[in-house]
Amino acid sequence: MWKKLSASALTLSLLAGGVATELVAASANEDITRGEFVKAMIDALDVPLGSGETVKFQDVPDSLKPYIEKAVELKLIKGKTATQFAPDEKITRSHAFIIAARGIESNETYPASLVDQYKDGNKIAEGSREEVAKAIGLGLLNGYEDGTIRPNNFVTKVQVQNILKRFLEEYSPVEANTTVALRILGTSDIHTNIVNYDYYKDVEANNLGLAKTALLIDEAREENPNTLLFDNGDVIQGTPLGSYVQSVQKLKDGDIHPSVAAMTALDYDAATYGNHEFNYGLSYLDEVTDDAAFPYLNANVRNATTKELMYESYAIIEKEMVDSNGQPTTIKVGVTGIVPPQILKWDKTVLEGKVTVDDSVEAVKTVVPQMKKAGADVIVVLSHSGIGDAKHEVGEENVTYLLSTIPDVDAIVTGHAHDVFPGKVDASLTNVELEKGTMNDVPVVMPGKFGSHLGVIDLQLEKKGDSWDVTAGTGEVREIEKENSDVNKAVVDSVKEAHDGTIDYVRQAVGTTEATIHSYFSQVQDDPSIQIVTNAQMDYVKGKIKGTQYENLPVLSAGAPFKAGTRSDPDYYTYIPKGELAIKNVADLYLYDNTVAMLKLTGADVKEWLEMSAGQFHQIDVNKAGEQQLINTDFRSYNYDVIDGVTYEIDVTQPAKYDTSGNVVNEEASRIVNLQYNGKPIDLKQEFVVATNNYRASGTLPGVRNATAIENYTDENRQVIIDYILAEKTIDPSADGNWKFTSIPASVEVVFESSKKAVDVLEKDSNIKYLGDGTSGFGKYSLKSNQ
């Protein structure tokens, strides 16, 4: 990077930018800061500066950014963290010489033991020994007469002249390689939360909405115009807006889906399909996407008949950008996407016989070389998949970590799990750097849910001949501003008609409730919010089987708490006040666009189904002192089924039989006790009809996996609940208490977390008590079992 310089050139270089004069003018013995040192070095090198727009360090003032940008480009500095440079901190001798040594290419190897020749060599941090040794070996860093190098002494402004002089006497800059700072922006799991509005509560909500995320998009684009914007799926379903457009307004040819309209207003460059894109069937999905001004991509869904890929597997986006010399250049970005193979189970009724789904990892391994052959400089994967683990199992759901190990993958936007990355990950995963936002040196972002965050990936590209190489990259997530109602007006305007129509729709009255309905305690006691669902399903199925061969079979009904603080969200609960019930309230009770399904199974299957559900709870040790958490937050609340029509108890002092995926972990375990039908122990050979939804009926969880699917109806569970309430006119939302926990000694401290608002609905004689603050905005509660 550097070469020998003549004496005359040295003089000119030192005078460039008035380095010597500027530094000494103030106070020769004044310590210099990190920012001042970098500026002095870049001035002395007399290299052209950029605009400073690519600087990610949040603590660097605008005036210093062009110098920091150039120092990063020349690989002289790294920063304290991915977002902090600390320009006002004083710089030490060791760090100053490390920066100088980084700019010098050398074929020689300098052992870390070089620092041991000095008395105070042991004061050099372990992680810096090799770089300090290089500075010593190059002759940049010399010791004092007393045999020390004083590595932690601060550098004064007059000493900077000597450092730069020593550096420039031997070396001078060669023209730096041309670089491009490319920014990838990503959204995921918007779920039709476009406007900052909660349709269930019928109020403005500033903790969600693509219209708020759009402000972060605008800001990120201003920081670096070399930007591409992608969506990672699950955008067309999830709120009453999605249901309204699909089933009430009925999207038809020529209509633009609100999600597509909003994405068009934001000038998205590409998108992939999430699993919920397939909820309404292939024809509807085609109708949604055929008006998109950007490509929808997927590399692992195939036509079941022709075996050909159903969708465009990748796109090469040629984007004109500005390089480090201020010149326009074209970068070719290859982008692809994958969806979990489990869509074949989750949406079996609309996909069976129509599509097959390849393993996600193998699909990406296949398509990446195709993109490279097509000329892609950069490869981006839109992974509608959770992080997963390091072991590859064909057909698994969550594979993002595995995708980061595939050669030539440069960046990943992930999602599906509704989590945030950089953030908490499984400790067993290696080579994950949270400060850099990377996995296996590949930048990865997971931007939460409902528009809560924006993923920002910054890649450094370097010109190599006629192509570009990615030399570095970082990932971060930015959270929307929740303290105000500021939004991107263009996004709001793009969906105004559908938004207004949805509000009118959800306000339609369907009946009256005599008491408040909430899901605050739906995981720890029989709950009215589930009872209404199971009652409606049971009533519907009983009507359907009249006059059929199943008429005389007993009917049970399964339901789960959908809104129960899911995925660490303390506001994610159902709350419906006493009084008029509107469609918005029913939508709050039943979030998903499932359809009713009917299964036939045995009493033994019922027990195994409940054993699976009982895996939601941690095992409680009656001999242990101190608090014990009851709920396993890794167990999704929508898999915690309550089955009405039978009575039972759950013994949480016993180990769980199944893990969260339905795998046997304790063969002999039995948490379900005193399981009865009609007041008598259940006959394990007795056949039952169970009302549920298409998602559960097409799954493979215990109890269900041996069942016979009798019917998958076209009627939505939500509409069935609406019809039930319309028929009843007034409902009494009380649970029938068909299940409870077995007795636990009063001395055992069993606790769980729920919304802090739950304290307002606690009755005086409740066996649940509020204890105070929990974690991450939740409240902590104690639970005493009913004796």
Buried (B, 14 or more C-beta within 10 A) or exposed (E): BBEEBEEEEBEEBBBBBEBBEBBBEEEEEBBBBBBBBBBBBBBBBBBEBBBBBBBBBEBBEEEBBBBBBBBBBBBBBBBBBBBBBBBEBBBBBBBBBBBBBBBBEEEEEBEBEBBEEBBBBEBBEEEBBBBBBBBBBBEBBEBEEEEBBBBEBBBBBBBBBEBBBBBBBBBBBEEBBBBBBBBBBBBBBBBBBBBBBBBBBBEEBBBBBBBBBBBBBEEBBEBBEBBBBBBBBBBBBBBBBBBBBBBEBEBEEEBBBBBBBBBBBBEBBBBBBBBBBBBBBBEBBEBBBEBBEBBBBBBBBBBBEEEEBBBBBBBBBEBEBBBBEEEEBEBBBBBBBBBBBBBBBBBBBBBEEBBBBBBBBBBBBBBBEBBBEEEBBBBBBBBBBBBBBEEBEEBBBBBBBBBBBBEBBBBBBBBBBBBBBBEEBEEEBEEBBBBBBBBBEBBBBBBBBBBBBBBBBBBBBBBEEEEBBBBBBBBBBBBBEEEEEEBBEBBBBBBEEBBEBBBEBBEEEBBBBEBBBBBBBBBBBBBBBBBBBBBBBBBBBBEBBEEEEBEEBBBBBBBBBBBBBBBBBBBBBBBBEEEEBBBBBBBBBBBBBBBBBBBBBBBBBBBBBBBBBBBBBBBBEEEEEEEBBBBBBEBBBBBBBBBBBBBBBBBBBBBBBBBBEBEEEBEEBBBBEBBEBEEEEBEEEBBBBBBBBBBBBBBEBBBBBBBEBBBBBEEBBBBBBBBBBEEBEEBEBEBEEBBBBBEBEEEBBBBBBBBBBBBEEBEEEBBBEBBEEBEEBBBBBBBBBEE
